[in-house]
Amino acid sequence: MKIAISLFLLVAFICAGCTESCVNEPSNTKNEIKPLEIGNVWNHNITVFTRDSILIREYILTERIVKDTIVSNERWFLSNFEGHLPGPWSVNRDTGYWLKPRVNDTLSFYTPPYLKYKYPCIVGDVFEDGVGSDWEVISVDTTVEVQSGTFKCILYRTKTYYNIQSGYAEDFVALNFGQVWGKFYNRLANGDAYLFSNRELISFELAN
């Protein structure tokens, strides 16, 4: 009996310690929201569900950084979503991660950039993303486990959403990795919410 109890305590100790020791560590220490270098790749598994939690669509979304350019002494990076719509331009600033719409592979001067993720941030921070959604920082140290590993994340949640006022989104973002988990919830007429879409990071290739 003593041996069995000892083994149980050992296993429990190992599992408890894994929460911190097994968290993915970035190869760089820039403390930026998303590592931006040509050739970086993120593969997300996208799933879409009905209100009854029935899976109706599933596919892999591959994002690859393919190009960069210098504008006003800032280095912007262009992403492609392979097999889907072209991605935006992006940059890390001292206020967070910013996006700018893509126009014919050039950096558009006609539309302003918008803040996608505020950083640095603290719990309770609220910011507007420039496309009609208000976001709130819910946590700065949420640990999540996805197919690509375990990550310590900032949890951003919409307070209002630009096209579905009754729904809300949650993004789990790890410094120096980017978004590792994204969820969007629709809300029924009775007020109950259900998971409509899920975006999970399943693999990535990042430059050192």
N, C-alpha and C positions, 0 to 999 in steps of 0.2 A: 504494500500500500504506500509506504514512504517513497519507494522508487517511482511509482506511478505519479504521485503528487509532485515529486521533484521534476520529472519530465514535463508535466503539465506547466509548472511554473517557468521552466526554461523556455518552452515553446512560446508561452505568453510574453515573456521578456523579450524574446527575439522579434516577435510580431509587433510589439509595442515600439521597439527601437527602430523598426524598419520605416515607420512613418517619416522620420527625419533622414535616416541614413540612406534610404532608397530613393530619395527625391532626385530627379535629374538635375545635374549641374551643368551650366552652360560652359562652352569652351572659351567664351570671352566674358569680361567683367565690366562691360560698358554701362550696365544697368539702364538699357533702353527697352522700350516695349517690344520692338520687333527687330531682329538682326537683319540689316539690309546690305546685301552684297550680291553682285551678279552671280547667278548660278544657284542661289539658295532655293530650296524646294520644300514645300509643305503638302502633304497628302491628307485630305480630310474625307472621312466617310460621312455622307449626307443621308439621313433617313427622314421620311415624311410619313405622318400618321393621320388617320381619321380621328374623329371625336371618340370613337370606340377603341382607340389604341391599335387599330389594324394598320400594319405597314402597307403603304400603297406605292412607295417609291424608294429606291436606294441606289446610290451611285458614288463614285470616287471623284472628288474635286481636287485637281492638282494645280497648285499655284507655283509659278516659277518666276524669279526675277530675271529679266532678260536684257535690261538696258538701264543706263543712268545718264544724267545730264546735270550741268551746273547752271543754276539760275540765281542771280543775286547772291553769289557766294554760298549757296546751299546746294548740296548734292541730293537730287531726287532720283528715285528708283522706280522703274516701270515693271509691273507684274502682268503675266499672262495666266489666265485660267484655262488650261488646255482642254479643248473641246467645248468650251463655253464662251461666255462673253469676255471680251478683253478686260483686264484689270485696270486699276487706277495707278496714278503716280503716288508715291508715299515718301515721307521723310520723318526722322526723329528730331524733335526740337526739345528745348529745355522745358517746354510746357507739356510734352507728351507726343503721341503718334498722330501725324496729320496725313490726310488724303486730299487728292486733287483729281478731278475728272480727266479722263483721257480723251484726246481729240487727235485722231490720225497719227498716233504714236508720238505726238509732240505735247509738250507741257502747255496746257491751255492758260492763256493770260486773261481770258474773258470770264472765268468762273473762279471765285476765291477758294482757297483751301479750307478744309474744315477739320476740327479736332475730332478724331475718332476715339482715342483713349487719353484721358488726362493722366499725366505722371510728371513729377511726383504727386502723390495724392494721399489723403487720409480718409478714414471711414466717415461718411456723411457728406463728402464733397459732392456737389451737383454741378453738371456742366451741360451745355447745349452743343450738339454735334454738327450744327450747320445745315442739316437736312430735315429738321423738324422734330428731333427726338431729344428729350431731356434724360440724362443718365445720372445715376447715383452710385457712389462707391459704397458697396455693402461690406466688403471685407478686404484686407490687404494680405492675408495669410491663410487662405483656404487651400488645403491640400486635396488635389483630385487625382484619380487614377484613370487613365485612358489606355488605349491599345499601345501607344508609343511610350508609355512610362508613367511615372508619378511626378507631379509638378506642384510647386507652391505658387498659388495664383492670387491675383487681384480679381475680385468679383465685381463686375459692373452690371447694373440692372437698370432698365428703362423705367422712368417714372411716367412718361407719356411716349407713345409711338406714333411716327408720322403718318401711317396709313391705316392702322387698326387701333383706335383709341382704347379699345377694351382689352387688347392683348398686351403682352410684355415680353421682353427679351432679357436673357442673361448671358454674359460673356465671361468666361474664365480665362484670364490672360496671364502668362508667365513671363517675367522679365527675361529678355534675351532669347526668348523662344517665340513669342507672339501668342495668338489665340490657340488654346488647346482644346477648348470645349465651348460650344455655343448652343443655346436652347431658345426656341421661340414658342410661347404659349398663346393659344387662342382662348377666349373666354365664352362660355355658353350664356344663354339668356338668363339662366338662374344664378349667374355669377361664378359658377365653377370653372376652373381653368383646366385645360388639358394640353399635353405636349403635342405641338403640331410638327415641329421640325427639330432635328438634332444634328449638330456638326461636331465630329470627334476627330482629333488628330491621331492618325494611325502610323505615320512615319514622317521623317524629315531628313534633309541633307543640308547642313549649314557649313559655310566656310569658317575656318578658324580665324 
